[in-house]
């Protein structure tokens, strides 16, 4: 009598489509992460170069060719990351305001009074402590002020996204002030936008007026005090 042959199930080959083994998944993820890190590293180099060029050469000196010369990257590398100069400027705005928002949050986290936190943030923006107004009177400040006004019309949604971190910080402080009874009840987002628009418009006007000269620090300090008093009266409960 023949012995029955036992059927042995086929073992799926490694790398079967749709069913990668663990090591394959780990390997693929590592390649993706390495690629992402390289993309971001080069993107940051481009944004940093643009920031430096705005300071040294102003808006006229910020060209794609100048960025490529400074970074040593090919033109293709630029256009793989940015559609053009406006996209690069928006990236500069977003990075600058994100850094400023983190800086302000750290500076006020020890303050218990929401109104005092707002005071510190508004005053710091006007004085140029960590924001677009830093280096007031210089080429970068004036260039970014001019572009802020232009992009507000040409790319309003993208600019709104770029200033989002700073607006969110203002919203947080205003909401806390309403809960504490020191800020009048209103829509926090609306109040934050009004405060930001007043402060930023005033700062941009000052920077453009002082583009060819040095900033008068005494004048800037008085301006900061006046703007804060205006904001305080507008939002106080």
Buried (B, 14 or more C-beta within 10 A) or exposed (E): EEEEEEEEEEEEEEEEEEEBEEEEEEEEEEEEEEEEEEEEEBBEBBBBBBBBBBBEBBBEEBBBEBBBEBBEBEEEBBEEBBEEBBBBBBBBBBBBBBEBBEBBBEBBEEBEBBBBBBBBBBBBBBBBBBBBBBBBBBBBBBBBBBBBBBBBEEBEEBBEEBBBBBBBBBBBBBBBBBEEEBBEEEEBBEBBBBBBEBBBBBBBEBBBEBBEEEBBEEEBEEBBEEBBEBBBEEBEE
